[in-house]
Amino acid sequence: MDRFFRYAQIDTQSDPASNSQPSTSKQLDLSRLLLEELKSLGLTETEIDANGYVYASIPSNSEKTVPVICYCAHVDTSPDCKASEVRPLLHKNYMGEDIILPDDPEQVIRINEHPYLLEKIGQDIITASGKTLLGADDKAGVAIIMELACWFMQHPEIKHGKIRILFTPDEEIGRGVNKLNMEKLGADFGYTLDGPELGSFEEETFSANGMHFIFYGVSAHPGHAKDKLVNAIKIASAFIEELPSDEFSPETTEGRYGFVHPVRMEGSPEKIRVDFIVRDFNTAKLHAYEEYLKDKAADALRKFPAGRFEFEVKEQYRNMKEVLLNHPEVSENAREAIKRAGIEIRQSAARGGTDGSRLSFMGLPCPNIFTGEMAFHGKQEYVCVQDMEKSLETIIHLSRIWEENA
Ligand SMILES: [Zn+2]
């Protein structure tokens, strides 16, 4: 908890508009602090590289050859909400009431919107004060991993293989692993500590493509345009109108259903571009969605025979399950660790991507373990102290299980 409070007060917001690496230099304020703390805990191979990645090792104390396991968390916080002057507050022995945040009493964490809180009665909750996010995403993960390092350095009698620690910048803007040096990392398997409620374990993410359409009209001076002008804006509007409102959309799907989602439209009567994101757990289905969109675009053009369109598909990320299927022990060991910590597993599939989905395809199979961070990216974000402790307990067990099974 002390660690979390210290880290949460450091502004580490990333910036999607920046081209530098890391996107904001203030992320290094935390990364450098972590590096110093790791060194003073006695970890080895501690380094912060030119791209802002922090690496460190807890050396093996086992005679066996144990796979090198990496625990990873991101230091940045979301650009969606104010992140400077974060004032974390502890609500000790929480009694199940709505939590009013004192710096802005309009900000209330309500039980009916956050029923998970009812499972936390009698425990300790940390929130922000009402004007900022909390940053439990992912400083909860950072604090848990730091505490793991501290714990193993104090318990040399507990056997484990080599553990690599990795803190990344810019996860929230989708660049978390862009410049990661896999060779330097030198790990066989990994786990991100960036999951939500107690016991949640994510070994699946969406598979994701981006797709854009460009519709071309025929331009003419509007004063003399009769029977000549074809307005691309109207073609694009007809296309969007063709999309069903009751299926294939993020606002009408949940669980294991995928979707297509227009995210941006920009242009003029002459030419307009419509950007989509396409998501499903089953990668093969992405193609079907893309064909579906193409058909709808062709349908829209029937009313505008002089218009035309082109499209392009770009791969974004893939469901990590495709990789994890080849390494079943990565998930099996994590499930066993959660069980040994006395927790029921909440198996869930992330309706999004994680650093782990990219890492898995970069050669580091990497599911996501709970930290307790909830309602992230907003002012009502909170985290339960006892959930963080259980997460720590889980990864201690997990490190031991890898050694036992080696
Ligand atoms: Zn996160």
Residues whose N, C-alpha, C, O or C-beta is under 5 A from the ligand:
A	BS01	ZN	D137 D138 D194
